Amino acid sequence: MSPTDRQYRPETRLVHAGTMRSQFGETSEALFLTQGYVYDSAAQAERRFNNEEPGFQYSRFANPTVAMFEQRMAAFEGAEAARATATGMAAVTLSLVGQLKAGDHVVASKALFGSCLYVVEDYLPRFGVESTLVDGTDLDQWRAAMRPNTKTCFLESPTNPTLEIIDIAAVAEIAHAAGATLVVDNVFATPLFQSPLALGADCVVYSTTKHIDGQGRCLGGVILGSEKFIQDNIHTLLRQTGPSMSPFNAWVMLKGLETLAVRVRRQTDTAATVAVALADNPKIKRLIYPGRPDHPQAAVAQKQMRGGSTLVAFEVTGGKAGAFRFQDALRLVRISNNLGDAKSLITHPATTTHQRLKPEQRAALGITDGFLRLSCGLEHPDDICEDVFAALAAV
Ligand SMILES: Cc1ncc(COP(=O)(O)O)c(C=O)c1O
């Protein structure tokens, strides 16, 4: 019985799947910090390069520690294949660029992480790929945007930072009916709470920098899909252009996966507790939490997610000054643009992650000057709540 067997439940796969033991029989996954590999003979080197013999050649192509991480991710996600990348943005960029050529068209939800928006809006057009941005929650807009040359659709759900939920199965159906694929950035949901491939997506990408590392150490990304999707679109591009994950980072991510389910459940419980505590506070103008029945897309969340979120988004009174006073008054929760960390982090998207957007773009997304995103960590929930309430008093 192999621990990668589908018969094991997801949490078990997170601990065991993909493990390849060396001749020393180590318990914990080995870190193969090597750039290259030696061959027993010239003929063996030739066979490896001809793909006539399995084995490693060079760590830009593949590395045993990175391969263990890829296999564990694939087993957990229920994907046939995975490729690890240096960062989440490398994963997003490759997943799109790998499918596209000049003359193609992309439809994407406009509620995207700032750098993803740059790739779709500014970078792809330089190579003759046009894009249309839609309100991801409006299925008619997706339908209307499809063209004969639409090659792929791209969305994140829940979105960063307003935690909108997009109906993945419905968008997949629209994309497929037009002969296009769907790529889903699943960073905010985590693989624990949402499975885009099972909902009909063709490719799922993660910034493993977030919950998968989960302790704020290493950058990383991963692209998952069918063997055919990965071979046709990702495999050669990743090897030849080089944004591969380092073995060290893959080792950190492997250890991160072992505790992912425990951490994400606990952080989600904390975020739900914070959301309940904040809901009726007079200094909170707007509160968004995917697990709540008052979430604008609660029905979609119920249908496609298995849990809430480790993040809570809210607008404080007093605009930018109020948001800044609130952040500066926090003692335990730290100001940072990152998320998914063991440490609770607060972000003011309008002046950091989404600063690049024009004011009207931010307004259309609901990123007002008083809007904040709280990523709940692993501290005691009461300590987080007490810190948040003490800081609210300063608003
Ligand atoms: C939704 C989303 N996608 C992609 C990324 C990019 O990930 P990375 O910083 O690892 O490149 C981020 C980072 O914040 C993100 O929030």
The ligand as an ORCA input file, in Angstrom:
! r2SCAN-3c Opt
* xyz 0 1
  C      -4.187     35.731     -5.116
  C      -2.696     35.781     -5.297
  N      -2.160     35.233     -6.405
  C      -0.838     35.255     -6.625
  C       0.026     35.848     -5.728
  C       1.492     35.897     -6.041
  O       2.253     35.057     -5.232
  P       3.811     35.259     -4.960
  O       3.961     36.463     -4.085
  O       4.247     33.982     -4.313
  O       4.483     35.481     -6.277
  C      -0.479     36.412     -4.556
  C       0.443     37.065     -3.598
  O       0.083     37.806     -2.744
  C      -1.886     36.373     -4.330
  O      -2.426     36.924     -3.224
*
